[in-house]
Amino acid sequence: MNPKILLRKSDAFHPGPVEGFVRESVSLFSEKGLLFGSGDKVLLKPNLLRGFAPERCVTTHPAVVDAVCRVLKDLGVSRVDLSDSPAIGSLEAVANKAGYSDLQKRYGVRFVELSDPIPLVTEENIAHLKIAGSIREYDSIINLPKFKSHCQMTLTLAIKNLFGLVIGKRKPVLHCLVKNDKVTFGKMLIDIAKHVAPSLTIIDGVTAMQGNGPINGSPYPLGLLAAGTDMTALDRVLAEIVNVPINKVYALQAARIRQYGQWDLQHIECVGETDLDSLKVSDFQLAKYPVDITFNPFRLAKSFLKQFYEVGIKERLSSSN
């Protein structure tokens, strides 16, 4: 059976339409049984790469996460937690800067630091790959990526977002263990995606990031929300919309090699907005100067020092004032 992808135009983060999209997503992808039931424990995995305001488009917009929380509470789930491993800063500090602080008050959402690293065996035998074992305590995981260009992997969408479940500073180290091979890095992402196996992915593409993403790009009014259970199909459709061929999206190349998910557009069913041509844009800008997947030692050291300063000094001083 061809996987379904739900697409809806959305030019702004108005609560009603965004919540309506989330409810439609849950209903559509519950055809074979409820995705989320009464008493379930659910983990949300947004993109919380760095602590910036929503307008910067670095992080998943809080309106999308809020709508997901509201729908889950209406479904009677017992617990909703949220987690990621930001590049710089603690999870709570980054989440608050991204506009998530009200989630705790409204829905009792907990910001949970990733813990219990467990080895993940990959077909590429990448050493030191460990993922948060703490995700095993949840009945379901919802993947909530931000639609962004990426200076190393071209685009960061559904598959790439789950790399955030690798704990802390293991992430930049893993960048250095793939011998600067972006497809090999993509294969590692596929191994992570298989292991995590989120129940649902909802992508925030209302205002995307173009250019030198995933941090230093600029907002782009893509005006789109997308959802699905097949992450490869989702990424393939969205790459098509912004006119990026599959051979430039290394996670999709890896998915095709590994036969993970559906990458062939002819075998993907679009629901909602069914005319892909009407959604396509021609002026979405990728990174002007793509960079290697491997970080040089100086950048790696700088990253460690930034994290030490942000968490060990700056946040502690801020909390004591």
BELUR-V738406 format. One record per residue. PSI is psi in whole degrees, 0 to 359 (NA if undefined). D_CENTER is the distance of its C-alpha to the mean C-alpha in whole Angstrom. Layout:
# BELUR-V738406
PSI,D_CENTER + PSI,D_CENTER
This chain:
# BELUR-V738406
136,25 + 135,23 + 148,20 + 144,19 + 126,16 + 126,17 + 134,17 + 135,18 + 140,20 + 110,19 + 351,20 + 166,20 + 49,18 + 133,21 + 318,21 + 303,23 + 323,21 + 315,17 + 320,19 + 322,21 + 318,18 + 316,16 + 319,19 + 320,20 + 311,17 + 318,18 + 313,21 + 317,21 + 12,19 + 17,21 + 327,24 + 11,25 + 154,25 + 131,23 + 323,19 + 129,20 + 172,23 + 131,25 + 356,25 + 152,22 + 124,19 + 135,16 + 130,13 + 134,10 + 84,7 + 178,5 + 110,5 + 58,9 + 314,10 + 161,13 + 84,15 + 157,16 + 154,17 + 329,15 + 340,17 + 343,16 + 24,13 + 327,11 + 160,9 + 131,8 + 138,12 + 333,14 + 325,15 + 315,12 + 320,12 + 316,16 + 320,16 + 316,14 + 318,16 + 316,20 + 318,19 + 319,19 + 321,22 + 332,24 + 353,23 + 18,25 + 148,22 + 334,23 + 137,21 + 117,17 + 160,16 + 136,12 + 157,11 + 172,9 + 90,11 + 151,12 + 319,14 + 128,17 + 160,18 + 160,18 + 312,15 + 317,17 + 317,19 + 317,15 + 319,14 + 319,18 + 330,18 + 359,15 + 22,17 + 359,16 + 327,19 + 341,21 + 325,18 + 318,21 + 318,24 + 320,23 + 1,21 + 23,22 + 136,18 + 136,18 + 111,16 + 119,17 + 139,16 + 142,15 + 177,19 + 62,21 + 130,20 + 143,21 + 142,21 + 114,19 + 131,22 + 160,21 + 337,23 + 357,23 + 48,24 + 120,22 + 153,23 + 9,22 + 112,19 + 138,18 + 159,15 + 115,16 + 342,18 + 343,18 + 345,15 + 344,18 + 357,20 + 146,18 + 327,19 + 152,15 + 133,12 + 123,10 + 123,6 + 72,5 + 160,3 + 135,6 + 114,8 + 150,10 + 162,12 + 125,12 + 344,16 + 315,16 + 11,13 + 302,14 + 147,11 + 116,7 + 229,6 + 308,5 + 313,7 + 328,6 + 331,3 + 350,6 + 337,8 + 351,8 + 2,10 + 130,13 + 128,15 + 228,16 + 7,18 + 333,18 + 306,15 + 330,17 + 318,20 + 328,18 + 330,18 + 358,21 + 6,22 + 14,21 + 38,24 + 30,22 + 109,22 + 329,18 + 321,19 + 319,19 + 319,16 + 322,15 + 323,17 + 321,15 + 323,12 + 318,14 + 319,15 + 315,13 + 318,11 + 319,15 + 316,15 + 315,12 + 64,13 + 147,11 + 330,14 + 144,12 + 130,8 + 120,9 + 128,8 + 101,9 + 23,11 + 304,14 + 106,15 + 177,13 + 131,13 + 173,16 + 224,18 + 58,17 + 168,14 + 2,11 + 316,14 + 22,17 + 191,17 + 154,18 + 144,17 + 124,17 + 76,19 + 326,17 + 47,18 + 139,15 + 141,13 + 147,12 + 154,12 + 175,13 + 346,13 + 105,14 + 326,11 + 315,13 + 318,15 + 308,12 + 323,11 + 314,15 + 317,16 + 325,14 + 322,15 + 320,18 + 324,18 + 14,18 + 42,20 + 118,19 + 155,20 + 330,19 + 354,21 + 349,19 + 101,15 + 330,16 + 323,13 + 323,15 + 315,18 + 320,17 + 320,16 + 317,20 + 318,22 + 354,21 + 46,21 + 113,18 + 185,17 + 115,19 + 350,18 + 116,22 + 328,22 + 345,25 + 25,24 + 130,21 + 118,22 + 132,21 + 151,21 + 261,22 + 103,22 + 346,24 + 96,25 + 325,22 + 327,25 + 344,25 + 345,21 + 145,22 + 152,22 + 355,24 + 14,23 + 124,19 + 132,20 + 177,18 + 131,19 + 323,22 + 88,23 + 147,20 + 163,21 + 154,21 + 333,18 + 129,21 + 140,21 + 159,25 + 326,26 + 319,27 + 322,23 + 314,23 + 320,25 + 320,24 + 316,21 + 318,23 + 320,25 + 316,23 + 320,21 + 316,24 + 315,26 + 311,23 + 319,23 + 336,26 + 299,28 + 311,27 + 325,25 + 319,28 + 320,30 + 320,28 + 338,29 + 349,32 + NA,33
